[in-house]
Amino acid sequence: MFIFPVGKQKKLRKLPWVTGLLIIANIFVFFLTWPGTEKNYEELYNINSKIDTQKKSILGSRSELEALEKQQQDLSDLRSETHSYRYYASYYSQQSQKLAQKIQEKQLHVANLEQDISKLEEAVEEIKPQIPFLQYGYLADKHEPWRLLTYQFLHSGYLHLIFNMFFLWFVGCNLEDKWGKWYFLGFYLVSGVIAALINELAIPSGGVPLVGASGAIAGVMGAFMVRYPTTKVKVFYLLVLGFYFRVGFADWPSWAFFIFWFLSQFASASLAVISPGDSVAYWAHVGGFMFGALAAWLVTLTGFEKKYIEPVIAREEKALLGVSSKVLDAKEKQEEGNHIQAEKMLRDVILTEPDSLDAYVVLLGLLKMFSSVMTDEMKRFEIKIIELSARKNDENTCISAYYNNRELLRPKYAVTLKTLMFLGRIIESRGDVNEAAEIFRKIINEYSNDPLSNKAFFSLGKILIAKGQNENAMEIFRRLLKQPEGYHYMGRVQEELKSKFGIEIGSL
């Protein structure tokens, strides 16, 4: 049965930067090294073919040489037996000289072949240091620990790279999402190290370099299975039983898919021990997967994830939302009970970063813990929060601050026209039309000469019509059309009047 994953249900909370960068790094290294590697291996293949040919030629020549030497020995024996016969002695002497010449020529030929082989072997030794696999692949007999990292970024062909990168993206994104970029990166690299060591213990390399990211990726797969055992994985399957076959897609829980994958790798690894020769490092897959599953289980069981990883993730998520690291440090001091230090840190942030919305929000919350009365400073902070949140389109923070301190409508706590318009719009959209009407009236009364106030005129007119205050609405529309650039609203006012009252704009 053949299965291959094509999708999963688990969604991401943030962009997996490390997984993406690892994939980019692997692709970059591949295209940097593979063309040269392919060329070097082609040269090695041609040279080794010549060496094999020369060695076969040497074997043939040595066989011929042995036959000639045997003939010479036989001739020598005959010559000694017939030394008293002058004719035979002369004949054997001539034959012996001819054989000696042939033997000398054959010996010279063998020596030349051996010299050629020696030169070809020297050429091989010159090429080997240029091959990236031998330079950076993992070779246990080299005793160079750095190779345990570099081998993870080398691949032996396009398919090797494509399948590895697919599986890295498939499982790496979610584990990075769960553990954060730094823990994930460390875990990924350590998985690759463990996978290489286990592979070497199971099947010593014998001078053949180990390359590829599959050991590290297998570790991530094992961890994914432990952390997301019930996540649905959509797989393509091909089932063949004799003359019966079936093709289709199915949803498997991740534990079932990864156990199936692990068992297939373990079976292949066991066969590799019995019958060596397969170039795939199955034991690296098995070792990496077992390490990843065990590590994820221990991280959860010991509480390490909850105590150390989750706070880092929370901090990263807040940083992604734009929360200053200084504000986060102050919040930690507050949570530790050091309120004075937290307040000092937040005030320092406000001095250096006067537009830090988070600093104002946290500081105001801290001050409210120790004061049941809103001081002037706290009211100013509330207004500042409204201004900054409106500027950043943070509707929830803006409305919350507004309802906490409605005194912003007083001149003493005036906010900008844009902020008032933002407030009026979102409060109206949330159904509090009375509050929205008050804000629009403030805009009309205080900013009537600003073209931006025309939006407030029109919005207030619509609210008054909805409340049945038709005369007041008509008056607002009349004032709107007399405003600077109010003519831009003529069509919209006409549409509103016609739909509500069936009258033309001229009736105003």
N, C-alpha and C positions, 0 to 999 in steps of 0.2 A: 504494500500500500504506500502510495506517495502522497504526502500532504505538504502544502506550502501556505504560509499566512499571507492574507491580502488586506487585512484591516483589523481594527480593534475598537472597542467602545470607549476606552478610557480617554477622556479629554485632557487638554493641557491648560494650566492656569497662566503660564507665562512662556515666553519664547525660550527654547532650549539652546542657549548660546554655546555652551561647552560641547554638547553633542554635535551641533552644526560645525563648530571650529575643528573638532576632531575629524569629522568627515572631510572637511576642506583640507586639513593637514595631510590626511592619508592620500587624497587624490593628488595633491600637489607633489608629495614625495614620490608617488607612483610615476607621474609623468616626468619627474626629474630623473628618476633612476631606471625606469623600465626600458626605454630605448637603448641606453648603453648596456644594460644587463642582457637584453635580447641579442645585441650585436656581439658582446663578449662570449655569450654561450654558443652562438653560432660559430665563432672562431674556434672555441674550445672543441666543439663537436667535429669540425673539419680537421683540426690538428690531431685529435684522438683517433679519428678514422684513419688518418695517415699512419699514426703510431701502430694501430692494430694491423694495418696492411703490411707495414715494415716488419712487425714481429712475426706475422705469418710467413713472410718471405724469409726471415732469418731461420725459422723452424724448418722450412723446406730446404734452405741452403745447408743447414747443419745436417739434415738427413742425407743429402747428397754427399756432403763432406765425409760423413761416417761411412757411406758406401764406398767412396774412393779410397779412404784409409784402409778399409777392409780388403779391397782389391790389392792395394799396395802390400798389405801384410801377406795376403795369399801368394802374391807374386814373389815376395821375398822368400817365402817358404819353399816354393818351387825352385827358385834359383839356387837355394842352398842344397837342395836335393840333386840338382843336375849340374853342379859346378864343374864336374869333370868333362862335361860335353861342351866344347867350345862354341858350337853353333847355338845351342840353347842358351848358353850363358850370355852370348851377345844379344840375342833376341830379348831375353828377360831384362837385360840392362837397359835396352832402348825403351821397352814398355814402362819400366820403373821410372825413367826420367820423364816420360810423358805424364804418368800419373802424378809424379811429384809437382810438375808444372800446374796441372789441373787443381791439385790440392792447394797449392800456393795461391792460385787465382781465386778459388772458392773462399779461402781464408781471408783474403783481402776484401772480397765482396761482403762477407759477413762483418768484417771490421768496419767497412764503410756504412753498412746498414745500421750497426750499433751506434756509430758516430752520428748518423742522421737522427736516430731515435733520441739520442742524448740532446741534440740541438732542439728537437721538437718538444721534449720534456722541459727544457729550459724556457722555451716560448710559452708553454703552459704556465710555468711558475711566474713568468712575467705578466701574463694576463690576469691570473687569479687575484692579485691585489687590487685590480681595477674593477672587480665585480662587486657591486654594492651589497649583494647577499652575503658574500664572504667578508666584506668590510664591516657591515653593521648587523647582519643576522646573528641569531644566538647560537654560539658554539661553546659547549661546556668546557672543552679542552683548552679554550683560549684564556679562561680565568679572568675575564673582563666583565665585571658586573653591569657596566653601562649598557651592554648588549641586550640585557633583559628588558630595557625600555625601547631601544632603537629598533629591535626586530619587529615590534608591534606596528610600525608604520611602513613596512615593506610588504609588497604583494607580488605573487608570481604570475600574474596575468590579469586580463581584463575581467574575466568571470569571477576570479578570486576576489578582486576588489569590489565588483558590483554587488555580489551576494553579501559580503561582509558589511559593506556600507548600508545596505538595505536593512539588515538585522540590527545594526547599531542604531539607526534612526527609529526602527520599529519599537525597540525596548528602551533605548537610552533616553529618549525624550521624557518619558514618564518617570523614570528613576531619578533623573536630574531634577524634575519637577518636585519629587518627593523629598530628596536629600539635599538639594541645592548644588550649585555649580562646583564648589571646592570639594565637598565630601564626595560627590559623584566622580569628579576627575581623579581624586586619590584612589577611590575604590576601583575605578576602571583600570588604572595603571597597575595597581597591586594585583588585580585579577590576572592581568597579562603575565606578570612576574611568576605568580604561583603556577599558572598553567604551563609555562615553559619548564619550570623545575620538575613538575609532576611528569611531563612528557619525557624529559631526559631520564628520570628514574625508571619509567616504564620501558622505554625503548631508547637506549643510548644512540646519539645522533651519528656517531662514527665519522665525524668530519663533515656531515651534511648540515648546512645551516637551517635553523628554524626561522620562518618568516610568516608574517600575517597577524591581523588583529583579532582573529577568531577566538583565541584563548581568552582575551580580555572581554570580548563580546559575550562569550559563553558565560562568564562570571556575571555580567549584567542580566543575562537571560535567567540565570538561577535566582538572582535577587528579585527580578520582576515577578517570577512565579510565586515567591514567598510573600511579597508585599501586595500583589494583586492576584490572588489565586482564583477569584471568581469572575474576573474581567473576561468578557466574551471576546474570543479571537475568531474572526471569520477566516476559514481555511478553504483552499481549493484542494480537492482530493481526487485521486485516481485509484480505484480499486480493481485489481485484476485477479480472478480466481479461475485458472484454466481458460476456458473459452468465454467465461463471463467477465465483463468489465463494466464499471460504472464510474461516471465522472460527474462532479457537481461541487456545490459549496455548502458549508455547514458552519454553525456557530458552536465552538468548543469553549469550555472554561479554560483559562490560560494554564491551569495546573495540568490538565489532560494533554494539551498540545505540547507543553515543554517536557513532561514526563515521556511522552512518545518520542520526542526528538532526542532526549537524553538516552533512552534505551537503544535507539538506533545507533547513536554514536558509540555507546558502550559495546554493542555487538561488533561494530566495525573495528573498534580498538582491540577487542579480544582476538579477532581474526588476524589483526596486524601482528600480534605477538606470535601466533602460531605460524603464520605465513607472511614474513616481512616482505616489503617491496612497495607497498602503497605509499605514495608521497604525501598523503593527507595526514596531518598530525592529530589523529582522533583522540589520543590521550590528553592533548592540550585542551580539547573541547570538554572532555569528561572532567579533567581536573579543574578547569576554570569554572564549569557549571557547579560542581560540588562545593567549591570554595565560595562562590557567590551566594548559593542557597544557604549555606551554613552561616556566612557572615551576616546576611540579612536577618536570619532567624535570631542570631545572638544580639544584633543591634536592637531588635524589638524586645527580646526577652529580658535583657539587662536594663532596659529603660534608657539606653544611650540615645536612641532616636528622639525620645520625648524630652530628655533633659538637655541635650546638646545640639541636636540637628534642627528640631522644630523652631527653637528661638532664633536660630540663624536664618531660617527660611522666612519667618515672620518679619525679621529685620530687612531682609532682601526685598520682600514684597512691599514693605512700607517705603523703602528707598526707591523702588520702581514707581511708586505713586508720587514721588517727589518730596518725601519727608526727609528733612536734613538730618545728617548723622548726629549733629550736635543736639538737635531736638530729641532724637532717640536716646542719646546719652542722658539727657535731662529727665526723660520719662523713666529711665531705669533708676535714676537717683530717687525720683518720686516714689516708685514702687518699692524701693528699699527703705522708705520712710525718711529719707534725708531731704525734707521739703525746702529747707532754707537754701541748701546747695542747688537744688533743682531750680528754685526761683531765680537765683543769681545767674545760673547758666542760661536760662531762658531770656532774661533781660539782656544778657550779653549778646545773645543771638539777635534780638530785636534791634540792638544798637548797630550791629554789623550787617544784618540782613533785614532792613525795615519792611520788606514785602514778604516775610516768611509767615504765611497764613498759619502753618502748624504751630509755630512758636506762640502766636497770639492765642490760638485755641487752647493749647496745653496750659499756658500761663493763666489765662482767665479761669479755666477749670480748677487750677491749683488755688487761686485767690478765693474762689467761691467756697472752697472747702473750709476756709477760716473766717468767712464774713457772710452774715445773713443779709446784709444790706449792700446794694449796688453803689459803690463809690463812684465819684466822677471819673477816676482813672479806669475803673472796670467798664463804665459806660463807653468811654473812648475806645477801649479795647474791643468792645462789642461792635461799635461802629466801624472800626478798622477791619474786623473780621467780615462784616457785611460787604465793605468795599472790596476787599481782596478776593473773597469768594465769588462776588459778582464778576470781577475781572477774570477769574479763572473758570467761570461758568459752573461753579460748584453749587448747584441749586439747594441741596439739602442743608449744607452748612449755612448758606445765606439766609434761608427761611427760618432755620432754627434760631440763629442769632437775632433776626428781626423780631420774632415773637417773644424772645426773652427781653427785648428792650425796645418797645415801641416809641420811646421818647425820641427816636431818630427823626420823627416828624416835626419836632420842635426846632426852631432855627439854631439853637445852641449846639445841637448835634446833627447839623445838616450834612447830607451826603451828596455825592455828585448826581447830576441828572441821569447819566447812563445807569448808575446803580439803582436809582429810583425806578427807571423804566424796566430794568431787569427784574426787580422785585415785583412791580405791578403785573408784569407779564406772567411770571411763574405762579404768583398767588392767584391770579385770575384763572389760569389753566388748572389749578388745583381746587377750584370751586368756591373760594372765599371771595365772592364778588364785592361784598361790602368793604372789606379791607383793601381790595384792589382799587375800588372807587375812591377811597380816601387818599391813596397814594397818587392816583391820577389827578385828583383835585389839587394836591400839594404841588404837583408839577405845573399844572395850568396856572396856579396863582403865583408861583415863584419864578417860572421859566417860560412865560408865555411868548416872549420874543425870540426864543430859540426854536429853529425849525424842527428840532427833535421832539419838541413838546406836541407837535401835530399828532403824533401817534397816541399821546395821552388823551387829546381831545376826542379822537375817533373811538378809542377804546372805552372812554367814559360814556360817550353817547350811546354806544351799543349796550353797555351795562344798564344805563337808565331806561332804555327801551325795554330790556328784559325785565326790569323791575316795575314796568308800567308807568314810569314817570316821563310820559311822552313830551310834555311841554318843556321840561328841563332838558330832555334830549335834543329837541328842536333848537333850543337856545345854544347848546354846546356845538351843534353842527353849524349854526350860523356863524358863531365865533371862529370855528375851524376854517370855514371858507374865506374869512377875512384875514386869516393869519398869513404871515410871509410864507410863500410856497404852499399855502393851503389848497390852492387849485389842484395840486397833485391828487388830492383826496376826493375831487368832485365826482368821479365815476363811482367810487366805493360808497360815498354818501348817497348818491342817486340810487344805487342798487339796494342799499339798506332801507331807504324811504319807500321805494317801490314794493319791496318784499313785505314790509311791515304795515305800511299804511296805504299803499296803492297810489301815492302822489308823486308828482314830478319835483325835481329840485327847485324849479322856479317858484314853488309854493312857499319856500323859505323866505 
